[in-house]
Amino acid sequence: MPAYEFLKSSYSGGNAGQECLEVARNVPGTVAVRDSKDPAGPVLTLSPGAWSAFARRVGEPTAASG
């Protein structure tokens, strides 16, 4: 596995136990994502284009939020 350099999201509050993602972009052509509460757990790897599409979609309002 490549040596990913994970960074915690700037949106995390810094409180222990909060749900947060860590993202690594130091490996060319790859964006790696993991759960900050389980750093030894699985790592999801995406292409930069797939990561951008995901991030855009997550930021869109849903019909339920109105």
C-alpha positions as a Markdown table, in Angstrom:
| # | Residue | x | y | z |
|---|---|---|---|---|
| 1 | Met | 0.0 | 0.0 | 0.0 |
| 2 | Pro | 1.3 | 3.5 | -0.8 |
| 3 | Ala | 2.4 | 5.8 | 2.0 |
| 4 | Tyr | -0.7 | 7.9 | 2.2 |
| 5 | Glu | -0.4 | 11.2 | 4.2 |
| 6 | Phe | -3.9 | 11.6 | 5.6 |
| 7 | Leu | -5.2 | 15.0 | 6.7 |
| 8 | Lys | -8.3 | 15.5 | 8.9 |
| 9 | Ser | -11.1 | 17.5 | 7.3 |
| 10 | Ser | -11.1 | 21.2 | 8.3 |
| 11 | Tyr | -14.8 | 20.7 | 9.0 |
| 12 | Ser | -14.2 | 18.4 | 11.9 |
| 13 | Gly | -14.5 | 20.1 | 15.3 |
| 14 | Gly | -11.4 | 18.5 | 16.8 |
| 15 | Asn | -13.5 | 16.9 | 19.5 |
| 16 | Ala | -12.6 | 13.2 | 20.2 |
| 17 | Gly | -15.3 | 10.9 | 19.0 |
| 18 | Gln | -16.7 | 13.1 | 16.3 |
| 19 | Glu | -17.4 | 11.5 | 13.0 |
| 20 | Cys | -14.8 | 12.6 | 10.5 |
| 21 | Leu | -13.0 | 11.6 | 7.3 |
| 22 | Glu | -9.3 | 11.9 | 6.6 |
| 23 | Val | -8.2 | 12.4 | 3.0 |
| 24 | Ala | -4.8 | 11.8 | 1.4 |
| 25 | Arg | -3.9 | 13.4 | -1.9 |
| 26 | Asn | -0.1 | 12.9 | -1.9 |
| 27 | Val | -0.2 | 9.9 | -4.3 |
| 28 | Pro | -0.5 | 11.0 | -7.9 |
| 29 | Gly | -3.8 | 10.0 | -9.6 |
| 30 | Thr | -5.4 | 8.9 | -6.3 |
| 31 | Val | -7.5 | 10.3 | -3.5 |
| 32 | Ala | -7.6 | 8.1 | -0.4 |
| 33 | Val | -10.2 | 8.3 | 2.2 |
| 34 | Arg | -10.5 | 6.7 | 5.7 |
| 35 | Asp | -12.5 | 7.0 | 8.9 |
| 36 | Ser | -10.5 | 9.1 | 11.4 |
| 37 | Lys | -11.8 | 6.9 | 14.3 |
| 38 | Asp | -10.3 | 3.7 | 12.6 |
| 39 | Pro | -6.9 | 4.7 | 11.1 |
| 40 | Ala | -5.9 | 1.0 | 10.8 |
| 41 | Gly | -9.2 | 0.2 | 9.0 |
| 42 | Pro | -10.0 | 0.1 | 5.3 |
| 43 | Val | -9.0 | 2.8 | 2.9 |
| 44 | Leu | -11.2 | 3.9 | 0.0 |
| 45 | Thr | -9.3 | 5.0 | -3.1 |
| 46 | Leu | -10.8 | 7.1 | -5.8 |
| 47 | Ser | -9.7 | 8.9 | -8.9 |
| 48 | Pro | -9.5 | 12.7 | -8.5 |
| 49 | Gly | -12.5 | 13.0 | -10.8 |
| 50 | Ala | -14.6 | 10.6 | -8.8 |
| 51 | Trp | -13.6 | 12.3 | -5.6 |
| 52 | Ser | -14.7 | 15.7 | -7.1 |
| 53 | Ala | -18.0 | 14.3 | -8.2 |
| 54 | Phe | -18.6 | 12.8 | -4.8 |
| 55 | Ala | -17.7 | 16.0 | -2.9 |
| 56 | Arg | -20.0 | 18.1 | -5.2 |
| 57 | Arg | -22.9 | 15.7 | -4.7 |
| 58 | Val | -22.4 | 15.6 | -0.9 |
| 59 | Gly | -22.6 | 19.4 | -0.8 |
| 60 | Glu | -25.9 | 19.6 | -2.7 |
| 61 | Pro | -29.1 | 20.2 | -0.8 |
| 62 | Thr | -31.5 | 17.2 | -0.7 |
| 63 | Ala | -35.2 | 17.4 | -1.3 |
| 64 | Ala | -35.8 | 16.6 | 2.4 |
| 65 | Ser | -33.7 | 19.6 | 3.5 |
| 66 | Gly | -35.6 | 21.8 | 1.3 |
